[in-house]
Amino acid sequence: METTKKSTFKVLFYLKKNAPKKNGKVTIMCRITVNGKQSAFSTKLDISASNWDLKYGRFLGKSREAQEVNGKLDKIRLGIEECYSKILKNEGAVNSTKLKNTFLGMEIGELTFFKFYEQFIADFEKKVNSGLRVQGTHRRYKTLLKHLRNFALVKYCYTDVMFNDLTPEFVQDFDYYLRDDLTLNHNTIWNYMIGFTTLCRLAMSRKYLAFNPFSEYKNIKKDKDRGYLLRNELEQLVTFNCEKKKDELVKDLFIFSCFTGLSYSDMKGLKNSNIQDFFDGKRWIIVRRKKTATSSNVMLLDIPIMIIEKYAGLSKDGKVFPVPSNTVCNDRLKIISQQIDCLKEKKVTFHLARHTFATLFLSEGVPLESLSKMLGHKNIATTQIYAKILNEKVGKDMQKVSHKFKSMESSFVVQL
């Protein structure tokens, strides 16, 4: 009679001392060993290393905290042992990975957060291919998934994450991971967390996630100095003669953006069908922004109309302009700006044109609401950033001339 060899099975708790938290505590890990093969995961319990009994893998003492932690460890051990017996009975063989996944609820075929995320990326790619969303946003979502996978592996030893793993603590620890381990800047972290929030909201709306893991998380985008061209700087660029045709094309495209507020991606996708005669008898650009899918309607002034006519018939597929790559545009703009005295100290990129449009027309009296509509902003708060920039510039300009009144100040006499 043939006998089956019983597998060796062991559960060990240990401390992850190489990754202490900010409060000095360390995470208790659980290692499952079956036939010499190991799989580990985080118990999500944190203690001070001085309270750990290395020999027995327990919390030292009989305090209330010790009893609570040891009770939870006993429950984990018992759960793993039950899963082991169940798998062995039903399948006749056990391995450490299968045992860990079964205990954590990540059995084959069950929808996990990362599987949900992968499906989201696949659906998003279809939208990119159909022109509804942009490739850059798709890349950011893929990078965010990579960071989440690495974080889960480093922090919890998880290769996948269940929806109930998404807790406020998980969110905050991921923020610390991006900030401390990857040393990303504040606004980059803010951007990733916006994407993470989007995924969680979608999971909640589809009833996969029972609560909002971002309920305790607060993070505000820091305003940064948005460059733009002053009116006299734009005038010098307009009158500058480029020696090369490619430079002249890039310069004209940049100027067109300065007078319409269109971003690079919107310029590249601009079609002749988007140029329409409106009810007022004027020619307008009627488009939906590629980035946000919001409408952006801009009346064409004489300069952008002249640029359209200059390049009429030079593009294929009904496009208005033969737009080079974004890299080429930014490289040529850098070269052009170095030839204009007032622009040598400025970092001129294509996106600077959009900021120039906003600040230029706001300073000329265009209402904030109208500007927001033309820029295709979803929220007027985004447009208000430009108003803040102008107010800051007014203050700086006043400071520059304040010394001219020093002599008057010295002769001023206060009369009571």
C-alpha positions as a Markdown table, in Angstrom:
| # | Residue | x | y | z |
|---|---|---|---|---|
| 1 | Met | 0.0 | 0.0 | 0.0 |
| 2 | Glu | 1.4 | 3.4 | -1.0 |
| 3 | Thr | 1.7 | 6.1 | 1.7 |
| 4 | Thr | 1.7 | 9.8 | 1.2 |
| 5 | Lys | 4.5 | 11.8 | 2.8 |
| 6 | Lys | 3.2 | 14.5 | 5.2 |
| 7 | Ser | 4.4 | 18.0 | 4.5 |
| 8 | Thr | 6.3 | 20.0 | 7.1 |
| 9 | Phe | 4.4 | 23.1 | 8.3 |
| 10 | Lys | 5.5 | 25.9 | 10.6 |
| 11 | Val | 4.2 | 29.4 | 11.5 |
| 12 | Leu | 6.6 | 32.0 | 12.9 |
| 13 | Phe | 6.1 | 35.6 | 14.0 |
| 14 | Tyr | 9.0 | 38.0 | 13.9 |
| 15 | Leu | 9.7 | 41.8 | 13.8 |
| 16 | Lys | 10.4 | 43.7 | 10.6 |
| 17 | Lys | 13.2 | 45.8 | 12.3 |
| 18 | Asn | 14.6 | 47.2 | 9.0 |
| 19 | Ala | 11.5 | 49.3 | 8.4 |
| 20 | Pro | 10.6 | 51.1 | 11.7 |
| 21 | Lys | 7.7 | 53.6 | 11.7 |
| 22 | Lys | 8.0 | 57.3 | 12.6 |
| 23 | Asn | 6.8 | 56.6 | 16.1 |
| 24 | Gly | 9.6 | 54.0 | 16.6 |
| 25 | Lys | 7.4 | 51.0 | 16.5 |
| 26 | Val | 8.0 | 48.0 | 14.1 |
| 27 | Thr | 5.6 | 45.7 | 12.4 |
| 28 | Ile | 5.0 | 42.1 | 13.4 |
| 29 | Met | 5.4 | 39.8 | 10.4 |
| 30 | Cys | 4.1 | 36.2 | 9.9 |
| 31 | Arg | 6.2 | 33.7 | 8.1 |
| 32 | Ile | 4.6 | 30.4 | 6.8 |
| 33 | Thr | 6.9 | 27.6 | 5.9 |
| 34 | Val | 5.8 | 24.5 | 4.1 |
| 35 | Asn | 8.3 | 21.9 | 3.0 |
| 36 | Gly | 11.1 | 24.5 | 3.3 |
| 37 | Lys | 9.4 | 27.1 | 1.1 |
| 38 | Gln | 8.5 | 30.4 | 2.8 |
| 39 | Ser | 5.8 | 33.0 | 2.3 |
| 40 | Ala | 5.4 | 36.1 | 4.6 |
| 41 | Phe | 2.9 | 38.8 | 5.2 |
| 42 | Ser | 2.3 | 41.6 | 7.6 |
| 43 | Thr | 0.0 | 41.1 | 10.6 |
| 44 | Lys | -0.7 | 44.8 | 10.6 |
| 45 | Leu | 0.3 | 44.9 | 14.3 |
| 46 | Asp | 3.0 | 47.3 | 15.5 |
| 47 | Ile | 4.9 | 47.2 | 18.8 |
| 48 | Ser | 8.1 | 48.5 | 20.4 |
| 49 | Ala | 11.0 | 46.2 | 19.7 |
| 50 | Ser | 11.9 | 46.1 | 23.4 |
| 51 | Asn | 8.5 | 44.4 | 24.2 |
| 52 | Trp | 9.2 | 41.5 | 21.9 |
| 53 | Asp | 10.1 | 38.0 | 23.1 |
| 54 | Leu | 12.4 | 36.8 | 20.3 |
| 55 | Lys | 12.5 | 33.2 | 21.6 |
| 56 | Tyr | 8.7 | 32.6 | 21.6 |
| 57 | Gly | 7.6 | 35.2 | 19.1 |
| 58 | Arg | 5.3 | 36.9 | 21.5 |
| 59 | Phe | 4.6 | 40.2 | 23.3 |
| 60 | Leu | 6.5 | 40.2 | 26.6 |
| 61 | Gly | 4.6 | 40.4 | 29.9 |
| 62 | Lys | 0.9 | 40.2 | 30.9 |
| 63 | Ser | -0.2 | 43.8 | 30.3 |
| 64 | Arg | -3.5 | 44.6 | 28.6 |
| 65 | Glu | -1.6 | 45.5 | 25.4 |
| 66 | Ala | 0.4 | 42.2 | 25.6 |
| 67 | Gln | -2.8 | 40.2 | 26.0 |
| 68 | Glu | -4.5 | 42.0 | 23.1 |
| 69 | Val | -1.6 | 41.5 | 20.7 |
| 70 | Asn | -0.9 | 37.9 | 21.7 |
| 71 | Gly | -4.6 | 37.1 | 21.4 |
| 72 | Lys | -4.6 | 38.4 | 17.8 |
| 73 | Leu | -1.4 | 36.4 | 17.0 |
| 74 | Asp | -3.1 | 33.3 | 18.4 |
| 75 | Lys | -6.1 | 34.0 | 16.2 |
| 76 | Ile | -3.9 | 34.3 | 13.1 |
| 77 | Arg | -2.0 | 31.1 | 13.9 |
| 78 | Leu | -5.3 | 29.2 | 14.4 |
| 79 | Gly | -6.7 | 30.6 | 11.1 |
| 80 | Ile | -3.6 | 29.5 | 9.2 |
| 81 | Glu | -3.7 | 26.0 | 10.8 |
| 82 | Glu | -7.4 | 25.7 | 9.8 |
| 83 | Cys | -6.7 | 26.7 | 6.2 |
| 84 | Tyr | -3.8 | 24.2 | 6.1 |
| 85 | Ser | -6.0 | 21.4 | 7.2 |
| 86 | Lys | -8.7 | 22.3 | 4.8 |
| 87 | Ile | -6.4 | 22.5 | 1.8 |
| 88 | Leu | -4.7 | 19.3 | 2.7 |
| 89 | Lys | -8.0 | 17.5 | 3.0 |
| 90 | Asn | -9.5 | 18.9 | -0.2 |
| 91 | Glu | -6.4 | 18.9 | -2.5 |
| 92 | Gly | -4.0 | 16.5 | -0.9 |
| 93 | Ala | -1.1 | 19.0 | -1.1 |
| 94 | Val | -0.2 | 22.4 | 0.3 |
| 95 | Asn | 2.4 | 25.1 | -0.6 |
| 96 | Ser | 3.2 | 28.2 | 1.4 |
| 97 | Thr | 1.9 | 30.7 | -1.3 |
| 98 | Lys | -1.4 | 28.9 | -1.6 |
| 99 | Leu | -1.8 | 28.8 | 2.1 |
| 100 | Lys | -1.0 | 32.5 | 2.6 |
| 101 | Asn | -3.4 | 33.6 | -0.2 |
| 102 | Thr | -6.2 | 31.4 | 1.1 |
| 103 | Phe | -5.8 | 32.7 | 4.6 |
| 104 | Leu | -5.7 | 36.3 | 3.4 |
| 105 | Gly | -8.7 | 35.8 | 1.2 |
| 106 | Met | -6.8 | 36.1 | -2.1 |
| 107 | Glu | -7.8 | 32.8 | -3.7 |
| 108 | Ile | -7.4 | 32.3 | -7.4 |
| 109 | Gly | -10.3 | 34.0 | -9.3 |
| 110 | Glu | -11.3 | 36.4 | -6.6 |
| 111 | Leu | -11.3 | 40.0 | -7.5 |
| 112 | Thr | -8.5 | 41.9 | -5.7 |
| 113 | Phe | -7.7 | 45.6 | -5.8 |
| 114 | Phe | -4.7 | 45.2 | -8.1 |
| 115 | Lys | -6.8 | 43.1 | -10.5 |
| 116 | Phe | -9.4 | 45.8 | -10.4 |
| 117 | Tyr | -6.7 | 48.4 | -11.1 |
| 118 | Glu | -5.3 | 46.4 | -14.1 |
| 119 | Gln | -8.8 | 46.2 | -15.6 |
| 120 | Phe | -9.2 | 50.0 | -15.1 |
| 121 | Ile | -5.9 | 50.6 | -17.0 |
| 122 | Ala | -7.0 | 48.3 | -19.8 |
| 123 | Asp | -10.3 | 50.2 | -20.1 |
| 124 | Phe | -8.4 | 53.5 | -19.9 |
| 125 | Glu | -6.1 | 52.5 | -22.8 |
| 126 | Lys | -9.2 | 51.9 | -25.0 |
| 127 | Lys | -10.2 | 55.5 | -24.2 |
| 128 | Val | -6.7 | 56.7 | -25.2 |
| 129 | Asn | -6.9 | 54.8 | -28.5 |
| 130 | Ser | -10.3 | 56.4 | -29.3 |
| 131 | Gly | -9.0 | 59.9 | -28.5 |
| 132 | Leu | -11.1 | 60.4 | -25.4 |
| 133 | Arg | -8.2 | 60.5 | -22.9 |
| 134 | Val | -4.5 | 61.3 | -23.3 |
| 135 | Gln | -1.5 | 59.0 | -23.2 |
| 136 | Gly | 0.2 | 61.0 | -20.4 |
| 137 | Thr | -2.6 | 60.3 | -17.9 |
| 138 | His | -2.5 | 56.6 | -18.9 |
| 139 | Arg | 1.2 | 56.5 | -18.1 |
| 140 | Arg | 0.7 | 58.2 | -14.7 |
| 141 | Tyr | -1.9 | 55.6 | -13.7 |
| 142 | Lys | 0.5 | 52.8 | -14.7 |
| 143 | Thr | 3.3 | 54.4 | -12.7 |
| 144 | Leu | 1.0 | 54.7 | -9.7 |
| 145 | Leu | 0.1 | 51.0 | -9.9 |
| 146 | Lys | 3.9 | 50.2 | -9.9 |
| 147 | His | 4.4 | 52.3 | -6.8 |
| 148 | Leu | 1.4 | 50.7 | -5.0 |
| 149 | Arg | 2.7 | 47.2 | -5.8 |
| 150 | Asn | 6.2 | 48.0 | -4.5 |
| 151 | Phe | 4.8 | 49.7 | -1.4 |
| 152 | Ala | 2.6 | 46.6 | -0.6 |
| 153 | Leu | 5.5 | 44.3 | -1.1 |
| 154 | Val | 7.9 | 46.4 | 1.0 |
| 155 | Lys | 5.5 | 47.3 | 3.8 |
| 156 | Tyr | 3.3 | 44.2 | 4.1 |
| 157 | Cys | 5.0 | 41.6 | 2.0 |
| 158 | Tyr | 1.9 | 41.4 | -0.2 |
| 159 | Thr | 2.0 | 40.7 | -3.9 |
| 160 | Asp | -1.7 | 41.7 | -4.1 |
| 161 | Val | -4.1 | 43.7 | -2.0 |
| 162 | Met | -7.7 | 43.0 | -1.1 |
| 163 | Phe | -10.2 | 45.8 | -1.0 |
| 164 | Asn | -10.5 | 45.5 | 2.8 |
| 165 | Asp | -6.8 | 46.2 | 3.0 |
| 166 | Leu | -7.4 | 49.7 | 1.8 |
| 167 | Thr | -7.7 | 51.5 | 5.2 |
| 168 | Pro | -6.9 | 55.0 | 6.2 |
| 169 | Glu | -3.6 | 53.7 | 7.7 |
| 170 | Phe | -2.8 | 52.1 | 4.3 |
| 171 | Val | -3.3 | 55.4 | 2.5 |
| 172 | Gln | -1.2 | 57.4 | 5.0 |
| 173 | Asp | 1.6 | 54.9 | 5.0 |
| 174 | Phe | 1.6 | 55.0 | 1.2 |
| 175 | Asp | 2.0 | 58.8 | 1.4 |
| 176 | Tyr | 5.0 | 58.3 | 3.8 |
| 177 | Tyr | 6.4 | 55.7 | 1.3 |
| 178 | Leu | 6.2 | 58.2 | -1.6 |
| 179 | Arg | 7.5 | 61.0 | 0.6 |
| 180 | Asp | 10.3 | 59.3 | 2.6 |
| 181 | Asp | 11.3 | 56.2 | 0.6 |
| 182 | Leu | 11.0 | 57.6 | -3.0 |
| 183 | Thr | 11.6 | 61.2 | -1.9 |
| 184 | Leu | 9.0 | 62.6 | -4.4 |
| 185 | Asn | 8.0 | 66.2 | -4.2 |
| 186 | His | 4.8 | 67.4 | -2.6 |
| 187 | Asn | 2.8 | 68.1 | -5.8 |
| 188 | Thr | 3.9 | 64.8 | -7.4 |
| 189 | Ile | 2.6 | 63.0 | -4.4 |
| 190 | Trp | -0.6 | 65.1 | -4.5 |
| 191 | Asn | -1.0 | 64.0 | -8.2 |
| 192 | Tyr | -0.6 | 60.3 | -7.4 |
| 193 | Met | -3.0 | 60.5 | -4.5 |
| 194 | Ile | -5.7 | 62.1 | -6.8 |
| 195 | Gly | -5.3 | 59.1 | -9.1 |
| 196 | Phe | -5.5 | 56.7 | -6.1 |
| 197 | Thr | -8.6 | 58.5 | -4.8 |
| 198 | Thr | -10.2 | 58.1 | -8.3 |
| 199 | Leu | -9.7 | 54.3 | -8.2 |
| 200 | Cys | -11.1 | 54.1 | -4.6 |
| 201 | Arg | -14.2 | 56.1 | -5.6 |
| 202 | Leu | -14.8 | 53.9 | -8.6 |
| 203 | Ala | -14.4 | 50.8 | -6.4 |
| 204 | Met | -16.9 | 52.3 | -3.9 |
| 205 | Ser | -19.4 | 53.1 | -6.6 |
| 206 | Arg | -19.2 | 49.5 | -7.9 |
| 207 | Lys | -19.7 | 48.2 | -4.3 |
| 208 | Tyr | -16.3 | 46.5 | -4.1 |
| 209 | Leu | -15.1 | 48.9 | -1.4 |
| 210 | Ala | -17.4 | 49.4 | 1.7 |
| 211 | Phe | -15.9 | 52.7 | 3.0 |
| 212 | Asn | -13.7 | 55.6 | 1.9 |
| 213 | Pro | -10.0 | 54.9 | 2.9 |
| 214 | Phe | -9.2 | 58.6 | 2.2 |
| 215 | Ser | -11.7 | 59.8 | 5.0 |
| 216 | Glu | -8.8 | 60.8 | 7.2 |
| 217 | Tyr | -6.3 | 61.9 | 4.6 |
| 218 | Lys | -5.6 | 65.5 | 3.9 |
| 219 | Asn | -3.3 | 66.9 | 1.2 |
| 220 | Ile | -3.4 | 70.2 | -0.6 |
| 221 | Lys | -1.6 | 71.1 | -3.8 |
| 222 | Lys | 1.1 | 73.7 | -3.3 |
| 223 | Asp | 0.9 | 76.7 | -5.6 |
| 224 | Lys | 4.0 | 77.0 | -7.7 |
| 225 | Asp | 5.3 | 79.9 | -9.7 |
| 226 | Arg | 3.6 | 79.6 | -13.1 |
| 227 | Gly | 5.8 | 81.3 | -15.7 |
| 228 | Tyr | 4.3 | 83.5 | -18.3 |
| 229 | Leu | 5.3 | 86.1 | -20.8 |
| 230 | Leu | 4.6 | 89.8 | -20.3 |
| 231 | Arg | 2.9 | 91.8 | -23.1 |
| 232 | Asn | 6.1 | 93.4 | -24.2 |
| 233 | Glu | 8.0 | 90.1 | -24.2 |
| 234 | Leu | 5.2 | 88.5 | -26.3 |
| 235 | Glu | 5.4 | 91.5 | -28.7 |
| 236 | Gln | 9.2 | 90.9 | -29.1 |
| 237 | Leu | 8.6 | 87.3 | -29.8 |
| 238 | Val | 5.9 | 88.1 | -32.4 |
| 239 | Thr | 8.3 | 90.5 | -34.3 |
| 240 | Phe | 11.3 | 88.1 | -34.1 |
| 241 | Asn | 12.5 | 86.7 | -37.4 |
| 242 | Cys | 13.5 | 83.1 | -37.4 |
| 243 | Glu | 16.2 | 81.9 | -39.8 |
| 244 | Lys | 14.8 | 78.4 | -40.0 |
| 245 | Lys | 11.3 | 77.4 | -41.2 |
| 246 | Lys | 11.0 | 74.8 | -38.5 |
| 247 | Asp | 11.7 | 77.5 | -35.8 |
| 248 | Glu | 9.2 | 79.8 | -37.5 |
| 249 | Leu | 6.5 | 77.1 | -37.4 |
| 250 | Val | 7.2 | 76.5 | -33.6 |
| 251 | Lys | 7.2 | 80.2 | -32.9 |
| 252 | Asp | 3.8 | 80.6 | -34.7 |
| 253 | Leu | 2.3 | 77.7 | -32.9 |
| 254 | Phe | 3.4 | 79.1 | -29.6 |
| 255 | Ile | 2.0 | 82.5 | -30.4 |
| 256 | Phe | -1.3 | 80.9 | -31.5 |
| 257 | Ser | -1.5 | 79.2 | -28.1 |
| 258 | Cys | -0.8 | 82.6 | -26.4 |
| 259 | Phe | -3.9 | 84.0 | -28.1 |
| 260 | Thr | -6.2 | 81.0 | -27.7 |
| 261 | Gly | -5.1 | 79.2 | -24.5 |
| 262 | Leu | -5.0 | 75.8 | -26.3 |
| 263 | Ser | -2.5 | 73.3 | -24.8 |
| 264 | Tyr | 0.0 | 71.3 | -26.9 |
| 265 | Ser | -2.3 | 68.2 | -27.1 |
| 266 | Asp | -5.3 | 70.3 | -28.1 |
| 267 | Met | -3.2 | 72.2 | -30.8 |
| 268 | Lys | -2.0 | 68.9 | -32.2 |
| 269 | Gly | -5.6 | 67.5 | -32.5 |
| 270 | Leu | -7.1 | 70.8 | -33.7 |
| 271 | Lys | -9.1 | 70.2 | -36.9 |
| 272 | Asn | -10.5 | 72.6 | -39.5 |
| 273 | Ser | -14.0 | 71.4 | -38.4 |
| 274 | Asn | -13.2 | 73.0 | -35.0 |
| 275 | Ile | -13.0 | 76.4 | -36.6 |
| 276 | Gln | -16.6 | 77.7 | -37.0 |
| 277 | Asp | -18.5 | 80.9 | -37.7 |
| 278 | Phe | -20.4 | 81.7 | -34.6 |
| 279 | Phe | -23.7 | 83.6 | -34.0 |
| 280 | Asp | -21.8 | 86.9 | -33.7 |
| 281 | Gly | -20.3 | 86.6 | -37.2 |
| 282 | Lys | -16.9 | 85.9 | -35.7 |
| 283 | Arg | -14.7 | 82.8 | -36.2 |
| 284 | Trp | -14.4 | 80.6 | -33.1 |
| 285 | Ile | -12.6 | 77.5 | -32.0 |
| 286 | Ile | -15.1 | 75.0 | -30.7 |
| 287 | Val | -13.4 | 72.0 | -29.1 |
| 288 | Arg | -13.4 | 69.7 | -26.1 |
| 289 | Arg | -10.2 | 69.6 | -24.2 |
| 290 | Lys | -8.4 | 66.3 | -24.7 |
| 291 | Lys | -7.2 | 66.2 | -21.1 |
| 292 | Thr | -10.5 | 66.8 | -19.3 |
| 293 | Ala | -13.1 | 66.4 | -22.1 |
| 294 | Thr | -14.6 | 69.8 | -21.1 |
| 295 | Ser | -15.7 | 72.3 | -23.8 |
| 296 | Ser | -13.3 | 75.2 | -24.7 |
| 297 | Asn | -14.7 | 77.9 | -26.9 |
| 298 | Val | -12.4 | 80.8 | -28.0 |
| 299 | Met | -13.1 | 83.6 | -30.3 |
| 300 | Leu | -10.3 | 84.1 | -32.8 |
| 301 | Leu | -8.5 | 87.4 | -32.9 |
| 302 | Asp | -6.7 | 88.7 | -36.0 |
| 303 | Ile | -3.2 | 87.2 | -35.1 |
| 304 | Pro | -4.4 | 83.6 | -34.7 |
| 305 | Ile | -6.5 | 83.9 | -37.9 |
| 306 | Met | -3.5 | 85.0 | -39.8 |
| 307 | Ile | -1.5 | 82.0 | -38.5 |
| 308 | Ile | -4.3 | 79.6 | -39.5 |
| 309 | Glu | -4.3 | 81.1 | -43.0 |
| 310 | Lys | -0.5 | 81.0 | -43.2 |
| 311 | Tyr | -0.5 | 77.2 | -42.7 |
| 312 | Ala | -3.7 | 76.3 | -44.5 |
| 313 | Gly | -3.5 | 73.1 | -46.6 |
| 314 | Leu | -0.1 | 72.0 | -45.1 |
| 315 | Ser | -1.6 | 69.3 | -42.8 |
| 316 | Lys | -3.2 | 66.0 | -43.4 |
| 317 | Asp | -6.3 | 64.4 | -42.0 |
| 318 | Gly | -8.1 | 67.7 | -41.7 |
| 319 | Lys | -5.7 | 69.1 | -39.1 |
| 320 | Val | -5.2 | 72.8 | -38.9 |
| 321 | Phe | -1.4 | 72.7 | -38.2 |
| 322 | Pro | 1.5 | 70.4 | -38.9 |
| 323 | Val | 2.5 | 70.2 | -35.2 |
| 324 | Pro | 6.0 | 68.7 | -34.4 |
| 325 | Ser | 6.5 | 66.6 | -31.3 |
| 326 | Asn | 6.3 | 68.3 | -27.9 |
| 327 | Thr | 10.1 | 67.6 | -27.4 |
| 328 | Val | 10.9 | 69.3 | -30.7 |
| 329 | Cys | 8.7 | 72.3 | -29.9 |
| 330 | Asn | 10.3 | 72.8 | -26.5 |
| 331 | Asp | 13.9 | 72.4 | -27.9 |
| 332 | Arg | 13.3 | 75.0 | -30.6 |
| 333 | Leu | 11.6 | 77.4 | -28.2 |
| 334 | Lys | 14.6 | 77.2 | -26.0 |
| 335 | Ile | 16.9 | 78.1 | -28.9 |
| 336 | Ile | 14.6 | 80.9 | -30.0 |
| 337 | Ser | 14.3 | 82.4 | -26.5 |
| 338 | Gln | 18.1 | 82.6 | -26.2 |
| 339 | Gln | 18.1 | 84.9 | -29.2 |
| 340 | Ile | 15.7 | 87.4 | -27.7 |
| 341 | Asp | 17.3 | 89.5 | -24.9 |
| 342 | Cys | 14.2 | 89.8 | -22.7 |
| 343 | Leu | 13.6 | 86.0 | -22.8 |
| 344 | Lys | 17.1 | 84.8 | -22.1 |
| 345 | Glu | 16.5 | 84.4 | -18.4 |
| 346 | Lys | 13.1 | 82.7 | -18.8 |
| 347 | Lys | 12.4 | 79.0 | -19.2 |
| 348 | Val | 10.2 | 79.1 | -22.3 |
| 349 | Thr | 8.2 | 75.8 | -22.9 |
| 350 | Phe | 5.1 | 75.3 | -25.0 |
| 351 | His | 2.9 | 75.1 | -21.9 |
| 352 | Leu | 4.1 | 78.7 | -21.0 |
| 353 | Ala | 1.9 | 79.9 | -23.8 |
| 354 | Arg | -1.3 | 78.7 | -22.1 |
| 355 | His | -0.3 | 80.5 | -18.9 |
| 356 | Thr | 0.5 | 83.6 | -21.0 |
| 357 | Phe | -3.0 | 83.6 | -22.5 |
| 358 | Ala | -4.5 | 83.4 | -19.0 |
| 359 | Thr | -2.5 | 86.2 | -17.4 |
| 360 | Leu | -2.5 | 88.4 | -20.5 |
| 361 | Phe | -6.2 | 88.5 | -21.1 |
| 362 | Leu | -7.0 | 88.6 | -17.4 |
| 363 | Ser | -4.9 | 91.7 | -17.0 |
| 364 | Glu | -6.6 | 93.2 | -20.0 |
| 365 | Gly | -10.0 | 92.9 | -18.3 |
| 366 | Val | -11.5 | 89.6 | -19.4 |
| 367 | Pro | -13.7 | 88.4 | -16.6 |
| 368 | Leu | -12.5 | 85.3 | -14.7 |
| 369 | Glu | -15.7 | 83.4 | -15.6 |
| 370 | Ser | -15.1 | 84.0 | -19.4 |
| 371 | Leu | -11.5 | 83.0 | -19.1 |
| 372 | Ser | -12.3 | 79.8 | -17.2 |
| 373 | Lys | -14.7 | 78.9 | -20.1 |
| 374 | Met | -12.1 | 79.5 | -22.7 |
| 375 | Leu | -9.5 | 77.5 | -20.9 |
| 376 | Gly | -11.9 | 74.6 | -20.4 |
| 377 | His | -11.3 | 74.5 | -16.7 |
| 378 | Lys | -13.7 | 72.2 | -14.8 |
| 379 | Asn | -13.5 | 74.4 | -11.7 |
| 380 | Ile | -13.1 | 78.2 | -11.6 |
| 381 | Ala | -10.8 | 77.8 | -8.6 |
| 382 | Thr | -8.2 | 76.6 | -11.1 |
| 383 | Thr | -8.5 | 79.8 | -13.1 |
| 384 | Gln | -8.3 | 81.9 | -9.9 |
| 385 | Ile | -4.7 | 80.9 | -9.6 |
| 386 | Tyr | -3.9 | 83.3 | -12.4 |
| 387 | Ala | -5.7 | 86.1 | -10.6 |
| 388 | Lys | -3.5 | 85.4 | -7.6 |
| 389 | Ile | -0.4 | 85.5 | -9.8 |
| 390 | Leu | -1.3 | 88.9 | -11.1 |
| 391 | Asn | -2.0 | 90.3 | -7.6 |
| 392 | Glu | 1.5 | 89.0 | -6.5 |
| 393 | Lys | 3.0 | 90.8 | -9.5 |
| 394 | Val | 1.3 | 94.0 | -8.6 |
| 395 | Gly | 2.8 | 93.8 | -5.1 |
| 396 | Lys | 6.3 | 93.2 | -6.5 |
| 397 | Asp | 6.0 | 96.0 | -9.0 |
| 398 | Met | 5.0 | 98.4 | -6.2 |
| 399 | Gln | 8.0 | 97.4 | -4.1 |
| 400 | Lys | 10.3 | 98.1 | -7.1 |
| 401 | Val | 9.2 | 101.7 | -7.2 |
| 402 | Ser | 8.8 | 102.3 | -3.5 |
| 403 | His | 12.4 | 103.7 | -3.2 |
| 404 | Lys | 11.4 | 106.6 | -5.4 |
| 405 | Phe | 9.3 | 108.1 | -2.6 |
| 406 | Lys | 11.9 | 107.9 | 0.2 |
| 407 | Ser | 12.8 | 111.6 | -0.1 |
| 408 | Met | 9.1 | 112.5 | 0.2 |
| 409 | Glu | 8.8 | 110.3 | 3.2 |
| 410 | Ser | 11.6 | 112.0 | 5.0 |
| 411 | Ser | 10.1 | 115.4 | 4.5 |
| 412 | Phe | 6.6 | 114.3 | 5.5 |
| 413 | Val | 5.5 | 115.9 | 8.8 |
| 414 | Val | 2.7 | 114.4 | 10.8 |
| 415 | Gln | 0.4 | 117.1 | 12.1 |
| 416 | Leu | -1.7 | 116.3 | 15.1 |
